[in-house]
Amino acid sequence: MQKTRIFLIKKQKIRQLFSTDGVKFGMNTQKKILPWTFLDEWRGKSFVGEWPTLPELFTINTARFNERPCFVDFVPEKVTYTYRQVLDRCHTLASWMIAQGVQKGDHVAVCGKNGSEWATVYLSALFTGAVIVPIDFALHDAEISNLLRAATPKLFFVDEEKHQYFVKNPCGAAIYSLSPKFSDLYAYNLEASPAALPVPISENDTAALLFTSGTTGNPKGVVLSHKNLVSDCYIAATRLDLFPTDVFYALLPLHHSYTMLAVFIEAISCGASIVFGKTMAVTRMLKELREGEITLLLGVPLLFNKLLAGILKGIREKGFVVYGILKFLMWISYCIKKTTGKNPGKNMFHAVLDKASISTLRVAICGGGPLAASVFKIYNELGIDFIQGYGLTETSPIIALNPLEHFKIECVGQYFFPHMEMTILDPDDENVGEVAVKGPMVMQGYYNMAEETAAMFTPDGWFKTGDLGRLDNEGYLYLAGRAKNMIVTEGGKNVYPEELENAFQLFTDIEQITVRGYVAEKSTKSEGIEALVYPSDDLVNRLGVARKAPSYKKEALPPIKEIIDNVNRTFQPYAKISNIIILDEPLEMTTTKKVKRNF
């Protein structure tokens, strides 16, 4: 692919900003101990090769953190399992799986709410040499069945709500339970004579098969090796210090690559513990945040927007004067943090953070979609070390993360040079083009899809992400949007819907906004920009109109139009929204709360 000379010059500058041991730009240039340096003392003893497999990694860290908390469930009261207890349970379940005929390379599927049982099945399957197939619990039964037929697992562990359906419709798999309700099939009750564990596997063997869709037809499964996952979790940690005392909150579904890697695998890579959240219900979430003493919260824009909206609402209720004083103090806090690296906001706003049950947070990380820069900034003003990351399932998934010491609120992170490479394919006049990467975290390919796999790579081996963006001279990535979603205006200007949508993230009257192109003039086929808007319940209640009422759309349009008109003033003339459609129902969303653009 053709690249501009400007970008090649930038790439040379980036190389000069990093020493060969991977020290981050702007940080101490003394030799930095890498997050995986400790593995050297285990190399040749507990594993061979560059990276340990996931079973080897978990066994090593159990030896290091034997009695430390590993898995924490609220069922409904807090129950904690140590690293030793989890490893023993994995050996027991893995031995049982082998007794059922599971062999190296076989598939074992798991589908259910977050919990220690889900995580134990995941690890146990890997101890047998099998490939784990996590499936989205939110999919319809028919969609799950479609994935089972594609993956052909020998065993399928499923939560109680869907258990009976799959007992009657097993799709070729033996059905077992993640719930004690079915005690004879319950994962924690399955035992057999101990087998020799772990089964010999290598870092290049397949660890996981992750399906990116549950739709009918031929589903696309991403094949990830042990090396993909283990290398990515440690390389990501070069941008963020992690400690055995950290407590990760697994709130988003574990089947998704983001939570699976950045919470589950990242935690066990450093001896930290994981609190499993089963629902985003506010009261349950606040209880788990507070009682779990969470230090790392990973979420998506929707979660952080709602959390921040609640915090700001509480501040505004204290009155105009108090609100003004607090906003001024937040500005002071942010200035100090950006200029000195110190974080006074944690103490200044402790009462505010404690009320929101996030006073114990050390770091909050947003992924799964771009977050508005204004939201990013406010969290940092309040004293939360808040950063963004970026990645795809096909890249295990993390390929960029903002370093705490040198974050930039407008970008999705700095890529992990020198442990991987990133480039921009066919950049335009503003250096925006398709983001492409090379590195140990890039997938093995799509399951049984050779042509689709080949189409994702350039002839010289760059993986094409499908995302449009640009890099600055420090290796920070600024996303514009998905290539397939780009709108080309009559004047030939490129407009990225995601950029426009991000501008509305703090408007609580809008529950959901999706921007797309439409034919504004049929005779010339010129493309305009319209917004599909689902108003929030707060706005509908304030208007005193039911969504099914004939006057609903007419009543909701003026306040929505007022918001869009105000935001339009911040856009370039060619990027302004010219048409608004009020929705009766919200558009379907993915598990990371992004709209499925299949309208």
C-alpha positions in Angstrom: 0.0 0.0 0.0 1.2 3.5 -0.8 2.2 5.7 2.2 3.1 9.4 2.2 6.7 10.5 2.8 5.4 12.6 5.6 4.3 9.5 7.5 7.6 7.8 7.0 9.4 10.8 8.5 6.9 10.7 11.4 7.7 7.0 11.9 11.4 7.8 12.2 10.6 10.4 14.8 8.6 7.9 16.8 11.5 5.5 16.8 13.7 8.2 18.3 11.3 8.8 21.2 11.5 5.2 22.5 14.6 3.4 23.8 15.1 -0.2 22.8 13.6 -1.5 26.1 10.2 0.1 25.4 10.3 3.1 27.7 7.4 5.4 27.0 7.8 8.9 25.6 7.9 11.6 28.2 8.8 9.2 31.1 12.0 8.3 32.9 14.6 7.3 30.2 16.4 4.9 32.6 16.0 1.3 31.8 12.5 0.2 32.7 11.6 -3.2 34.0 9.0 -4.6 31.6 5.8 -6.2 33.0 6.9 -9.7 31.9 10.5 -9.5 33.1 9.7 -11.8 36.1 9.0 -14.6 33.6 12.7 -15.0 32.9 13.1 -16.9 36.2 10.4 -19.4 35.1 11.6 -19.7 31.5 12.9 -23.2 30.8 11.4 -24.5 34.0 7.6 -23.8 33.8 7.5 -23.0 30.1 9.6 -22.8 27.0 9.5 -20.3 24.2 8.9 -16.6 24.2 5.6 -16.6 26.1 3.9 -19.0 28.4 0.5 -20.4 27.5 -2.5 -19.3 29.6 -2.5 -22.5 31.8 1.3 -22.1 32.4 0.8 -18.4 33.2 -1.9 -19.1 35.7 0.1 -21.9 37.3 3.2 -19.6 37.6 1.1 -16.8 39.3 -0.5 -19.3 41.6 3.0 -20.2 42.8 3.7 -16.5 43.3 0.3 -15.4 44.8 -1.0 -18.7 46.3 -3.3 -17.3 49.0 -4.2 -14.0 47.4 -7.8 -13.4 46.3 -8.4 -14.4 42.7 -12.2 -14.6 41.9 -14.8 -12.7 43.9 -18.6 -13.3 43.5 -21.5 -11.5 45.1 -24.1 -14.3 45.3 -25.6 -12.2 46.8 -23.0 -12.0 49.6 -19.3 -11.7 48.9 -17.5 -15.0 48.3 -13.8 -15.1 47.6 -11.7 -17.8 46.0 -7.9 -17.7 46.3 -5.5 -18.5 43.4 -4.8 -21.9 44.9 -8.5 -22.7 45.2 -9.1 -21.7 41.6 -6.2 -23.7 40.3 -7.4 -26.8 42.2 -10.9 -26.4 40.8 -9.5 -26.0 37.3 -7.5 -29.2 37.7 -10.6 -31.0 38.9 -12.8 -29.8 36.1 -10.1 -30.3 33.5 -9.6 -33.9 34.6 -13.3 -34.5 34.3 -13.3 -33.0 30.8 -10.5 -35.3 29.7 -12.5 -38.3 31.2 -15.4 -37.2 28.9 -13.1 -37.5 25.9 -12.0 -33.9 25.4 -8.6 -33.8 23.7 -6.1 -31.2 22.5 -7.7 -29.0 19.8 -11.3 -29.9 20.7 -13.8 -27.1 21.3 -15.5 -26.3 24.6 -18.2 -23.6 24.6 -19.3 -21.4 27.5 -22.3 -19.0 27.6 -23.6 -17.2 30.6 -23.5 -14.3 33.0 -20.2 -13.2 34.4 -19.1 -15.3 37.4 -16.4 -17.5 38.8 -18.0 -20.6 37.2 -17.7 -19.0 33.7 -14.0 -18.1 34.3 -13.2 -21.6 35.8 -14.7 -23.3 32.7 -12.6 -21.1 30.5 -9.4 -21.9 32.2 -10.2 -25.6 32.7 -10.8 -26.1 29.0 -7.4 -24.6 28.3 -5.7 -26.9 30.8 -7.0 -29.9 28.7 -5.4 -28.4 25.5 -8.9 -27.6 24.2 -10.0 -24.3 22.5 -12.5 -22.2 24.5 -15.5 -20.8 22.6 -17.1 -17.9 24.6 -20.6 -17.1 23.3 -22.7 -14.0 23.9 -25.4 -14.8 26.5 -27.5 -12.0 25.1 -28.0 -13.6 21.8 -31.3 -15.3 20.9 -31.4 -19.1 21.2 -31.4 -19.6 17.5 -28.3 -17.4 17.1 -26.5 -19.3 19.8 -27.5 -22.6 18.0 -26.0 -21.2 14.8 -22.7 -20.6 16.5 -22.7 -24.0 18.1 -23.2 -25.6 14.7 -20.3 -23.6 13.4 -17.9 -24.3 16.3 -19.0 -28.0 16.9 -18.0 -28.0 20.6 -17.9 -31.3 22.5 -19.1 -29.6 25.7 -21.4 -26.6 26.2 -21.7 -24.9 29.6 -24.7 -22.6 29.8 -26.4 -20.5 32.4 -29.8 -21.6 33.9 -32.0 -19.3 31.8 -31.0 -21.1 28.6 -30.2 -24.5 30.1 -33.5 -26.2 29.4 -33.6 -25.0 25.8 -30.2 -26.5 25.0 -30.9 -29.7 26.8 -33.7 -30.2 24.3 -31.7 -28.6 21.4 -28.0 -29.5 22.0 -26.7 -28.9 18.5 -24.3 -31.9 18.9 -22.8 -30.8 22.2 -23.1 -32.4 25.6 -24.9 -29.8 27.8 -23.7 -28.8 31.3 -24.5 -26.0 33.7 -23.0 -22.8 35.1 -25.7 -22.8 37.8 -26.0 -24.9 40.9 -29.7 -25.2 40.2 -28.8 -28.2 38.1 -26.6 -29.8 40.6 -25.7 -33.0 38.7 -24.6 -31.0 35.7 -23.1 -28.0 37.6 -19.5 -27.2 36.7 -18.3 -27.1 40.3 -19.7 -30.6 41.0 -18.1 -32.4 38.1 -15.2 -34.7 39.1 -13.2 -37.6 37.8 -10.0 -39.4 38.5 -7.1 -36.9 38.3 -5.5 -36.7 34.9 -2.0 -35.5 34.1 -2.2 -31.7 33.8 -1.7 -29.5 32.1 -1.8 -31.2 28.6 1.4 -30.1 26.7 0.6 -27.2 24.4 2.6 -24.4 22.9 2.2 -20.6 22.7 1.3 -20.9 19.0 -1.6 -23.3 19.7 -5.1 -21.9 19.5 -6.6 -20.8 22.8 -9.9 -19.1 21.9 -12.4 -18.9 19.1 -14.4 -15.6 19.4 -17.4 -15.0 17.2 -18.0 -11.4 16.2 -21.6 -12.1 15.3 -24.5 -14.4 16.0 -26.5 -13.7 12.9 -27.8 -16.5 10.7 -25.6 -17.6 7.8 -21.8 -18.3 8.1 -20.7 -16.6 11.4 -17.2 -15.1 11.5 -15.0 -16.6 14.2 -11.7 -15.0 15.2 -9.0 -17.5 16.0 -6.6 -16.4 18.8 -3.5 -18.2 20.0 -2.1 -18.3 23.6 0.7 -16.1 22.3 -1.8 -13.6 20.9 -3.6 -13.2 24.3 -0.6 -13.5 26.7 1.6 -11.1 24.7 -1.1 -8.6 24.3 -2.0 -8.5 28.0 1.7 -7.9 29.0 2.4 -5.4 26.2 -0.6 -3.4 27.1 0.7 -3.2 30.7 3.7 -1.2 29.4 1.3 1.7 29.4 -0.2 1.0 32.8 1.3 -0.2 36.0 -0.6 -3.1 37.6 -0.2 -4.6 41.0 -1.2 -7.8 42.9 -3.3 -5.6 45.2 -5.5 -4.4 42.3 -9.1 -5.3 42.1 -10.6 -5.5 38.6 -14.4 -5.2 38.0 -15.7 -7.5 35.3 -18.9 -5.7 34.6 -19.1 -5.9 30.9 -19.7 -9.4 29.5 -16.7 -11.7 29.7 -17.3 -13.3 26.3 -16.3 -10.0 24.7 -12.6 -9.8 23.8 -12.3 -6.4 25.6 -13.4 -7.7 29.0 -11.8 -11.1 28.5 -8.4 -9.7 27.9 -8.3 -6.3 29.7 -10.0 -7.6 32.9 -9.9 -11.4 33.2 -6.5 -12.2 31.6 -4.9 -8.9 32.6 -5.8 -9.6 36.3 -4.4 -13.1 36.4 -1.3 -11.9 34.6 -0.3 -9.9 37.7 -1.9 -11.7 40.6 -4.8 -9.3 41.0 -8.3 -10.2 41.9 -11.5 -10.0 39.8 -15.0 -9.0 41.0 -17.6 -10.5 38.7 -20.5 -8.1 38.0 -23.6 -9.8 36.6 -25.8 -6.8 35.8 -25.6 -3.0 35.1 -28.5 -2.4 37.5 -27.4 0.8 39.3 -28.0 -0.4 42.9 -26.2 -3.7 42.4 -23.3 -2.1 40.6 -22.8 0.5 43.3 -22.9 -2.2 46.0 -20.2 -4.2 44.2 -18.1 -1.2 43.5 -18.1 -0.2 47.2 -17.9 -3.6 48.9 -15.5 -5.0 46.3 -13.2 -2.0 46.8 -12.6 -1.8 43.1 -9.4 -0.2 41.9 -9.7 -0.7 38.1 -12.9 -0.1 36.3 -13.1 -0.9 32.6 -16.2 0.2 30.8 -17.7 1.5 27.5 -18.7 5.1 26.8 -22.4 4.5 27.7 -21.4 3.3 31.2 -19.1 6.2 31.9 -21.5 8.7 30.4 -24.3 7.5 32.7 -22.1 7.4 35.8 -20.8 10.9 35.1 -24.3 12.2 34.4 -25.3 11.0 37.9 -22.3 12.7 39.5 -22.9 16.0 37.7 -26.6 15.9 38.6 -25.7 15.6 42.3 -23.3 18.5 42.0 -25.9 20.8 40.3 -28.5 20.0 42.9 -26.3 21.7 45.5 -27.1 25.1 43.8 -25.6 27.4 41.3 -23.0 28.9 43.6 -21.7 25.6 44.9 -21.7 24.2 41.3 -19.7 27.1 40.1 -17.1 26.8 42.9 -16.8 23.0 42.3 -16.3 23.6 38.5 -13.6 26.1 39.3 -11.8 23.7 41.6 -12.1 21.0 38.9 -10.4 23.3 36.5 -7.6 23.9 39.0 -7.3 20.2 39.7 -6.9 19.4 36.0 -4.3 22.1 35.4 -2.2 20.8 38.3 -2.5 17.3 37.0 -1.5 18.2 33.4 1.5 20.4 34.4 2.9 18.5 37.4 1.6 14.9 37.1 0.2 15.2 40.6 -3.4 14.3 41.2 -5.0 16.6 43.9 -8.6 15.8 42.7 -8.7 12.5 44.5 -8.5 14.3 47.8 -10.4 17.4 46.8 -13.4 15.6 45.6 -13.3 12.5 47.8 -16.8 13.1 49.1 -18.2 13.3 45.6 -16.4 10.2 44.5 -17.4 8.3 47.6 -21.1 9.0 47.1 -20.7 7.5 43.6 -18.9 4.5 45.1 -15.8 5.1 43.1 -13.5 6.6 45.7 -11.3 3.5 45.7 -10.7 3.6 42.0 -7.1 3.9 41.0 -7.7 3.9 37.2 -10.7 3.9 34.9 -10.3 2.8 31.3 -12.7 3.3 28.5 -12.8 1.1 25.4 -15.2 -0.5 23.0 -15.8 2.9 21.3 -14.6 6.5 21.3 -15.4 8.6 24.3 -16.1 12.4 24.0 -13.1 14.4 25.0 -15.2 16.4 27.3 -16.2 13.3 29.3 -12.5 12.2 29.4 -11.5 15.6 30.8 -14.2 15.8 33.5 -13.2 12.5 35.0 -9.6 13.6 35.2 -10.7 16.9 36.7 -12.5 15.0 39.5 -9.3 13.1 40.3 -9.9 9.9 38.5 -6.9 8.6 36.5 -9.0 8.1 33.4 -7.6 6.9 30.1 -8.8 5.4 26.8 -7.7 2.4 24.9 -8.4 1.0 21.4 -8.4 -2.4 19.7 -10.4 -5.1 17.9 -11.2 -8.7 18.5 -8.8 -9.6 15.7 -6.0 -7.9 17.6 -6.6 -9.7 20.9 -7.8 -6.8 21.3 -5.6 -4.0 22.7 -3.3 -2.1 20.3 -3.3 1.4 21.8 -3.6 2.8 25.3 -3.1 6.3 26.8 -0.2 6.3 29.3 -1.3 7.9 32.6 1.7 10.1 32.8 1.3 11.6 29.3 -2.4 11.2 28.2 -4.1 13.1 25.5 -7.8 13.5 25.8 -8.5 13.7 22.1 -7.0 10.4 21.1 -7.7 6.7 21.8 -4.2 6.0 23.0 -0.5 5.5 22.1 0.4 2.4 20.2 2.8 -0.1 21.8 6.1 0.7 20.0 8.6 -1.1 19.9 6.6 -4.2 20.6 4.3 -3.8 17.6 4.0 -1.6 14.5 1.2 0.7 13.4 0.8 2.6 10.1 -1.7 4.6 8.1 -2.7 3.2 4.7 -3.4 5.6 1.8 -3.6 8.8 4.0 -5.5 11.8 2.6 -4.4 15.4 2.8 -5.1 15.5 6.5 -3.1 12.3 7.0 -6.3 10.3 7.7 -6.3 6.8 6.3 -7.0 3.2 7.3 -5.2 2.1 10.5 -3.1 -1.1 10.0 -0.9 -3.0 12.4 1.7 -5.8 12.8 2.5 -7.6 16.0 2.2 -10.7 18.1 -1.4 -9.9 19.1 -2.7 -10.1 15.5 -5.1 -13.1 15.1 -4.3 -16.4 13.4 -7.2 -15.8 11.1 -10.9 -16.3 10.7 -12.2 -19.9 11.5 -12.5 -21.9 8.3 -12.5 -18.7 6.2 -9.3 -18.5 4.2 -10.5 -15.9 1.7 -11.9 -13.6 4.3 -8.7 -13.9 6.3 -6.5 -13.0 3.3 -8.7 -10.0 2.5 -7.8 -8.5 5.9 -4.1 -8.3 5.2 -2.0 -6.2 2.7 0.4 -8.1 0.5 3.2 -7.1 2.8 1.5 -8.4 5.9 -0.3 -5.4 7.5 -3.6 -6.2 9.2 -6.2 -3.8 8.1 -8.5 -2.7 11.0 -11.2 -1.1 8.9 -10.9 2.0 11.1 -9.9 5.4 9.8 -7.5 7.5 11.8 -4.2 9.4 11.9 -1.1 9.2 14.0 0.8 12.1 15.6 4.6 12.2 15.9 4.4 10.6 19.3 2.5 7.5 18.2 -0.9 8.6 19.5 -3.8 7.5 17.4 -6.8 9.8 16.6 -9.7 7.9 15.2 -12.1 9.3 12.6 -14.5 6.4 12.3 -15.2 3.1 10.5 -14.2 3.2 6.8 -17.5 1.6 5.8 -19.5 4.2 7.7 -17.9 7.2 6.1 -20.2 9.7 4.4 -19.0 11.6 1.3 -20.7 14.9 0.8 -21.6 16.5 -2.5 -18.5 18.7 -2.2 -16.3 15.6 -1.8 -15.7 16.1 1.9 -15.4 13.0 4.2 -17.6 13.0 7.2 -17.3 10.4 10.0 -20.6 9.6 11.8 -18.8 8.6 15.0 -17.2 12.0 15.4 -20.5 13.7 15.2 -22.2 11.2 17.6 -19.5 11.8 20.2 -20.5 15.4 20.5 -23.8 14.4 22.0 -22.6 12.1 24.8 -23.3 14.4 27.7 -26.8 15.5 26.6 -29.1 13.5 28.9 -32.2 14.2 26.9 -30.8 11.9 24.1 -30.6 8.2 25.0 -29.3 7.2 21.6 -28.2 9.1 18.5 -27.0 7.5 15.3 -25.7 9.6 12.3 -25.9 8.4 8.7 -25.9 9.7 5.2 -29.1 10.1 3.2 -30.0 11.2 -0.3 -30.8 14.9 0.2 -31.4 15.7 -3.5 -32.7 12.9 -5.7 -31.9 14.6 -9.0 -28.2 15.0 -8.1 -28.0 12.1 -5.7 -26.1 14.4 -3.3 -25.7 13.0 0.2 -26.8 14.8 3.3 -26.4 14.0 7.0 -29.3 12.9 9.2 -29.6 11.8 12.8 -31.7 8.9 14.1 -32.6 9.9 17.7 -34.2 7.9 20.5 -35.1 10.5 23.2 -34.4 9.6 26.9 -37.1 8.6 29.3 -36.4 11.8 31.3 -37.3 13.9 28.3 -40.4 11.9 27.5 -41.6 12.1 31.1 -40.9 15.8 31.2 -43.0 16.3 28.1 -45.8 14.3 29.6 -46.3 12.3 26.4 -46.4 8.5 25.9 -44.0 7.1 23.3 -47.0 5.4 21.5 -49.1 8.5 21.5 -49.8 10.1 18.1 -48.2 13.4 19.2 -45.0 11.8 20.6 -42.7 12.6 17.7 -44.1 16.0 17.2 -43.7 16.8 20.9 -40.2 15.4 21.1 -38.8 17.0 18.0 -38.4 20.6 19.2 -36.2 19.9 22.2 -34.1 17.4 20.2 -33.8 19.9 17.4 -32.6 22.6 19.8 -29.8 20.4 21.0 -28.8 19.4 17.5 -28.9 23.0 16.3 -26.6 24.1 19.2 -24.1 21.3 18.5 -24.3 21.9 14.7 -22.7 25.3 15.4 -19.5 23.5 16.4 -19.3 21.5 13.2 -17.9 22.5 9.8 -20.7 23.6 7.4 -20.4 20.4 5.3 -20.7 18.2 8.5 -23.9 19.7 9.9 -26.9 17.5 10.6 -29.7 18.6 8.2 -32.4 16.0 9.0 -33.7 14.5 12.2 -35.7 11.3 12.6 -37.3 10.6 16.0 -37.4 6.8 16.8 -40.2 4.9 18.5 -37.8 2.2 19.6 -34.0 2.2 20.3 -31.8 0.7 17.6 -30.3 -2.7 18.4 -27.0 -2.5 20.2 -24.0 -4.8 20.7 -22.8 -6.1 24.1 -20.4 -3.1 24.3 -23.3 -0.8 23.8 -22.6 0.3 20.2 -25.5 0.6 17.7 -25.6 -2.2 15.1 -25.6 -0.2 11.9 -27.8 -2.7 10.1 -30.6 -0.2 9.5 
